[in-house]
Each structure stands twice: as structure tokens, then as C-alpha cells.
Amino acid sequence: MAGGAADPTITLRVIGIGPGGPGQITLDAIDAIAATDVFFLLDKGSRLAQLTQVRQDFLDRYARDSHRVVTVTDPPRDRDPADYRAEVSRWHVARVDALEAAIRESLRDGESGAFLVWGDPALYDSTLRLTDRLAARAGLAVNVEVVPGVTSASALTAAHGIVAHDIGEPVLLTTGRRLAQTPPGADLNQIVMLDSHAAFAETARDDDEVYWGANLGTAEQVLISGRVGDVADQIVAARARLREQTGWVMDIYLLRRR
């Protein structure tokens, strides 16, 4: 990044692009993409190449002709650590190191950079934590602009044609890792993300209802709903089959207590 005595202020946009369907990107996101010079993509390996291609398709359609793409190798991460929070913190530091180097090398004076984020940047995504850490580093004056995206939660309820709750009821948004810790009374309606082990099959009653969806909005979208006792095995099998076919699965479900 060229500069004089002091580094200039740089603009980084964090742009939500929805769960992956080409029709789920917002007009604000399209405008933000068109206004950006450099896009930083974290390379997660060949298994997730299709996800990178989806981002590239958005850039081919909406970015200015002069835009540049900088690919940053995503540091490895332990997916089953003894200390989950410590491992995530270590991983974030490694990511920030890699991104800082790429930003300093790739952004010219007066240019803007952006990250394209699945779903919405405020919901179970770490990009804003990374930009906060970047802004705290010496010699970097970072102005962060956030563009919200369609969430996988709203895509799920729309795909099933349902309301997430009964009249006046609360909704708990949680993860598979924490599902077993939901306190009584907070479990009427739970939207669960980041669950690769079908935790609901262990925590829910057979008569509870589950509305599950994977790769929402894409050509590979899969939807299953019904009593947990009837469809849990179907969901586990469908998830495994989709992962084998596409190399990736992004799934989410609504668990409703009955």
C-alpha cells in the first residue's frame, strides 16, 4: 500500500451476499460491489471451490471491469479443539496477520477493499471481528462499511413457507454446539446454525417439529420437515449425501417444541 509519512485511511467494506442463491443479493450489496476496487477472498481449499466460484460469479456480474481479486490462503484451524474459544482466537490472529499483509501489498492510495460474506455479517460470521482487529493495528487507519445481507434464517422460513414462531412467542438463535444448553422456557422455537452433528436428534423429543434446509437458494437446495422422530435420520442422510455431491453443506433448521 503506497503512502507517505503516514498510511492513509483505507475503506474496507463487509458485504453480505445472502446464503448463496444468485437472487438473494440485495441492491445495496450490488452497489457496494460496484464501488469497490479490490476484493479479498479467503481460499479454503479445493473442497470449497464452489463457494469461491459463487463469489466470483457475483463479481463477474456486478463489479467494475477494473476490479482486482486478491486470494488469501486461509490459515488451518482445529475443528475439534479441547478449548474452542482459545482455538478460534488463535485462528483469528493468524487470519488477521494474513489479511494485513495482503491489504498493505494490494491496496493503493484512495482505493477500497471488500470482503463478500455469506448471509449477514452480524450473524455467526467473524469478518467484523477481523476488521476490528485490523483497525487496532499500528499504522492502519481503517474505515469499515457494513452492508447487511439476507440471512439463512429468513431464507429457511421463506423456503418452508412458515412463520418462525407462534403468536407472541420468542425465538432463540443458537448453534448446534450450544443446543443442549438451552434453558427450559427458551426452547419453544430455536433456529440452529453451525450444526454438523445433528444435535437436535439428541436434544429434541420425537414429537417436536423440525424444519431443515441446506444450501438454501442454490440449485442444490434440500428441504426436509416433520416430526423429529420421523425425519431425523432422513436429515442426517441428506446432509451426508449433499456433502458428498457438492463438497460443502451450509444448513440451518428451526426446532419447534411440541
N, C-alpha and C positions, 0 to 999 in steps of 0.2 A: 504494500500500500504506500504509494508515494506520499511524501509530506515534507514540511519544512521543519522548523524548530519544534513544533508540537503536532501531534497527529490530529487531523480534522475530525469533526463529528461524523460518524457514519450512521446511516439508516439501515436497520435490519427489519424486514417485515416477516411476521409469522402468520402465514396464510392458511386458514382452514379450508380443506378441499372436499370435505364430506367423506363418507365411508368408502368411496371408490367408484361409484357409478358416475358416468360422464354427465348425467343430467342433474347431479346433486351439488354441483358447484354453484356458488352464488354470483350475482352480478358484481358485488363488491370484491369478491375474490378475483374475478376476471379482470377488473380494473387494476387491482393491485399487481397482478401478474404482468399486465401490460406496462406498468410504470417501473418495473424492476430491471436492473442491468444484469445481475449475477445471481444465479440460483445454486444453493449448496445442497447437494444430495448425499445422504449417508448411505454408503454401499454396505449392505448387509449380507452379501454373498449371492452366489448363483441361485440358491434355493428360493430367494425372494426377488428374483429378477423381474417377475411380472409386476410387482409393486413399483419398482423403479420405472418400468415401462409405462405404467398408468400416469405417473408424474410427468414423464417425457411427452406423453400424448397431450396432456394439458398445456405444456409449454409450446409444443408444435402448433397448437390451435390458437393460443391466446398471447404468447409472449412476443415482444418486438423482435424483428429479424436480427438485430444486433446483440441479442441476449447471449450470455455465456453460462455454461453449466460447469460447476466445479464438483467433482466427486471426491468425497472424503471417506476413507475406509473406516467403518465403524469399529471401535475397539471391542475385543472379545468380552463376554460377560458370563459369569457363572449363573446358570438358570435355576440352580437348586442349592443356594448357599446356606451355610449354618446361620449367618447373620444377614438377613435380607436387606435391611436398611443400610448396613455398612457396605455391602457389595454394590448396591445401587449408587451410593455416594461415591465410591471409588470409581465406578464406571462413568459417572457424570464428569468427574475431574478429568479422566482420560479423554472423554469426548470434547470437553471444552479446550483442552490442550490442542487436539487435532483441528478443531474448528478455528481457534485463534490463529494458528499457523496458516490455514487456508485463507482466512479473511485478510490477514496482513499481506499475503502474497498476491491475492486476486483482485481486491477492490482498489480502484483508482480514486483519486480525489473527486468528490462530488457524486460518486456512484452509490447505488443502493444494492443491498443484497436481500435474499429472502430464503425462507425455509417453507416448503409445502408440507402441511401437517394433515394426517388422516383425521377425519372427523372434525372436532373442535379443539383448538389449542388449550382450552381451560379444563378439559375433561380427560383425566388419565393419560396425559401426554407430558413429556419432560422438556419440550423445547423452550418454554418460557423460563424454566429453571436454568437452562443452559445460557440463555441470553442474559439473565440476571447475573450469572457468574462472569460472563464475558464483560458486562458493563462494569463490574467491580475490579477488573484487572487494570493494572497501571498502564497508562499510555493508550487506552482505548476509551473514547468518548462515544457511547452507543446510544442512539435514539431508536427505541423499539416501537414498531407499529403492529397492532394485532388485528387481524381480520377473522371474525368468527366463521365457523363452518357448520353445516348440517351435522348433527350428532348421530352416532349409530343408534342411540336410544330412540330418537324421533323416527329414524329410518325403520327401526324394528316395529314400533307400534303402527306406523303407516302401512308397512308391508302386511301386517296381520289384520289391519283394519279395526284396531281396538283402542280404547282409552286405557291408559296405564293404571288407573285406579277407579274405585267406585266413588260415589258422590261424597266429597269432603274428606276422603281418605288420604293419608300421606304416602309418599313413595320414597323408598330408601335406595340410593345408588351406591353400590358396593362392588367388591371384587370377589372372585372365587376363593382367593386366599383367606378372606375375612368372613365368608358367608356363615361359617359355623359359629361366629362370634356375634351374630345379630341378636340383640336382646329381645325378649318377649315383648310384643306390642309394636315393635318396629318391623315386623316381618309380614305385614299384610300384603304389601306389594314391593318386591325387590327387583331392581334392574341390575343385573350382574354382568360385569365385564371381566376380561382377563382371566378366564376360567378354562384352562386347558385340560382339567381333570374331572369335569362334570361333577363339581362339588355338590350340586343340588341333589344328585342321586343318593347322597349320604345324609343330607340335612333335611330334605323335604319329606312330607308324608305322601303316601300313594295317591291320596285324593286331591292333593294340591295341583294347581294348574301351572303349566309351563308353556311359554311362547318363545320359541328359539329361532334364531336366524343367523346365517353365516354368509360372509362376503356379500353383504347387502347392496343392492343396486347394481351389481355386476351381472355378467352373463352366467356366472356360476352360482348365483344366489340359491340358497336352500332354506326352506321354512318348514318347521315342524311344530305342532301344538297339540295339547291334550293333557290328560291326567298323567302325572309323573309316573305312576305305576304302569301306565300303558306305553309311554313313549320314551322313557329314559334310555333304554337300550337302542332304540332307533336313532336317537340323537348322537349317542356315542359312536355308533357305526357310521352315520352320515358324516360326522366330523372327521373320522379317520379316512373315509373314502375321499372326501374333498381334499384333505391334505395330501393324499397320495396322487390325486389327479392334477392339482394346481401347484403344489409345493408350499401352500400357505393357507391359513384359515384365520379369519377375523370374525369371531362370533360373539353373540350377546343374547341374553334372554331375560324375560320377565317371569319371575316366580311369584305366584299368587296363592296366598294361604286360603284354604277352604276347610 
